[in-house]
């Protein structure tokens, strides 16, 4: 439903997110990669992860890769060494 009817969050809204954020999607996601990249770019402290070969349901279909990406982010949310 969100893809058809929208979700009411604008790119201006995304710019106001202050927390480190992980934007994660499958490489073959139904949300097109340029849009996903734009979301990540709009969030000031976002990190983008595109799971190779993954689709929109990568969390369920590739739990190992998904969990590893989330774990890595949680261990170092700012991405600083």
C-alpha positions as a printed Julia matrix, in Angstrom:
81×3 Matrix{Float64}:
  0.0     0.0    0.0
  2.82    2.45   0.76
  4.21    2.12  -2.75
  0.83    2.92  -4.27
 -0.44    5.55  -1.85
  2.79    7.05  -0.55
  3.76    7.41   3.05
  3.82   11.16   3.67
  7.55   11.49   4.33
  9.3    14.06   2.16
 12.98   14.45   1.37
 12.84   17.62   3.49
 11.69   15.42   6.38
 14.6    13.05   5.81
 17.06   15.95   6.03
 15.98   16.51   9.64
 16.97   13.04  10.85
 19.88   13.55  13.24
 20.61    9.96  14.26
 23.04    7.71  12.4
 20.86    5.75   9.99
 21.3     2.57   7.97
 19.44    2.54   4.67
 19.44   -1.07   3.53
 17.94   -2.57   0.4
 18.46   -5.41  -1.98
 20.44   -4.83  -5.15
 17.38   -6.03  -7.1
 14.84   -4.22  -4.91
 11.53   -3.1   -6.37
 12.39    0.36  -5.0
 14.74    1.56  -7.71
 18.35    2.07  -6.7
 18.47    5.78  -7.64
 15.54    6.42  -5.28
 17.18    4.41  -2.48
 20.42    6.34  -3.0
 18.51    9.62  -2.89
 16.95    8.61   0.42
 20.37    7.8    1.88
 21.84   11.05   0.56
 19.02   13.07   2.08
 19.67   11.75   5.6
 22.7    13.61   7.0
 24.38   10.67   8.77
 23.08    7.77   6.68
 25.01    4.8    5.47
 23.73    2.9    2.43
 23.95   -0.87   2.14
 22.79   -2.61  -1.04
 22.8    -6.36  -0.51
 24.15   -8.14  -3.61
 21.48  -10.19  -5.35
 18.89   -9.23  -2.74
 15.39   -8.05  -3.47
 12.83   -6.11  -1.44
 12.53   -9.03   0.99
 16.27   -9.4    1.64
 15.78   -9.48   5.43
 13.75  -12.68   5.1
 15.54  -14.22   2.13
 19.12  -13.33   3.1
 19.01  -13.13   6.89
 22.73  -13.8    7.31
 23.81  -10.95   5.04
 21.1    -8.64   6.35
 21.94   -9.33   9.99
 25.67   -8.92   9.32
 25.06   -5.48   7.77
 22.86   -4.41  10.68
 25.34   -5.79  13.24
 28.23   -3.95  11.59
 26.22   -0.72  11.61
 25.2    -1.12  15.26
 28.79   -1.77  16.29
 29.97    1.39  14.54
 26.97    3.61  13.68
 29.08    6.64  12.74
 31.36    4.67  10.43
 34.41    6.34  11.96
 37.51    4.23  12.59
